[in-house]
Amino acid sequence: MYEEIEWVFPFDGMEIGESFFVPTLKTSHMIYAIESGAKRAGIKVKTFATSKDNHLGVRAWRIG
C-alpha cells in the first residue's frame, strides 16, 4: 500500500493575523488536517477553501 502523508504546518512561527495557503483539490481533507494540527499545537485558526493564482486550495489564518 502507501504511507499516510505527514503534513508540517508553520504554526510555530506564526503570529496572530498571519496566514498560509496550501494548494489542493481535496479542500475538506486539508481543512481537517490544518485544524487538527492547530489543535495539537494549541492555537486557533480559521480555514476556508479559496483560490490563489488560479489554484484551488485552503487558506489558514491564525486567530488565537
Contact map, one row per residue, 1 for C-alpha under 8 A:
1110000000000000000000000000000000000000000000000000000000000000
1111000000000000000000000000000000000000000000000000000000000000
1111100000000000000000000000000000000000000000000000000000000000
0111110000000000000000000000000000000000000000000000000000000000
0011111000000000000000000000000000000000000000000000000000000000
0001111100000000000000000000000000000000000000000000000000000000
0000111110000000000000000000000010000000000000000000000000000000
0000011111000000000000000000000000000000000000000000000000000000
0000001111100000000000000000000001001000000000000000000000000000
0000000111111100000000000000000000000000000000000000000000000000
0000000011111100000000000000000000000100101000000000000000000000
0000000001111100000000000000000000000000100000000000000000000000
0000000001111110000000000000000000000000000000000000000000000000
0000000001111111011000000000000000000000000000000000000000000100
0000000000001111110000000000000000000000000000000000000000000100
0000000000000111110000000000000000000000000000000000000000001111
0000000000000011111000000000000000000000000000000000000000001110
0000000000000111111100000000000000000000000000000000000000001100
0000000000000100111110000000000000000000000000000000000000111100
0000000000000000011111000000000000000000000000000000000000111000
0000000000000000001111100000000000000000000000000000000011110000
0000000000000000000111110000000000000000000000000000000011100000
0000000000000000000011111000000000000000000000000000001111000000
0000000000000000000001111110010000000000000000000000001111000000
0000000000000000000000111110000000000000000000000000000110000000
0000000000000000000000011111110000000000000000000000000010000000
0000000000000000000000011111111000000000000000001000000011000000
0000000000000000000000000111111100000000000000000000000000000000
0000000000000000000000000111111110000000000000000000000000000000
0000000000000000000000010111111111000000000000000000000001000000
0000000000000000000000000011111111100000000000111000000001000000
0000000000000000000000000001111111110000000000000000000000000000
0000001000000000000000000000111111111000000000000000000000000000
0000000010000000000000000000011111111100000000100000000000010000
0000000000000000000000000000001111111110000010100000000000000000
0000000000000000000000000000000111111111000000000000000000000000
0000000010000000000000000000000011111111100000000000000000000000
0000000000100000000000000000000001111111111110000000000000000000
0000000000000000000000000000000000111111111100000000000000000000
0000000000000000000000000000000000011111111000000000000000000000
0000000000110000000000000000000000001111111000000000000000000000
0000000000000000000000000000000000000111111100000000000000000000
0000000000100000000000000000000000000111111110000000000000000111
0000000000000000000000000000000000000110011111000000000000000111
0000000000000000000000000000000000100100001111100000000000011111
0000000000000000000000000000000000000000000111110000000000011110
0000000000000000000000000000001001100000000011111000000001111000
0000000000000000000000000000001000000000000001111100000001110000
0000000000000000000000000010001000000000000000111110000111100000
0000000000000000000000000000000000000000000000011111000111100000
0000000000000000000000000000000000000000000000001111111111000000
0000000000000000000000000000000000000000000000000111111110000000
0000000000000000000000000000000000000000000000000011111000000000
0000000000000000000000000000000000000000000000000011111100000000
0000000000000000000000110000000000000000000000000011111110000000
0000000000000000000000111000000000000000000000001111011111000000
0000000000000000000011111110000000000000000000001111001111100000
0000000000000000000011110010011000000000000000111110000111110000
0000000000000000001111000000000000000000000000111100000011111000
0000000000000000001110000000000001000000000011110000000001111100
0000000000000001111100000000000000000000000011100000000000111110
0000000000000111111000000000000000000000001111000000000000011111
0000000000000001100000000000000000000000001111000000000000001111
0000000000000001000000000000000000000000001110000000000000000111
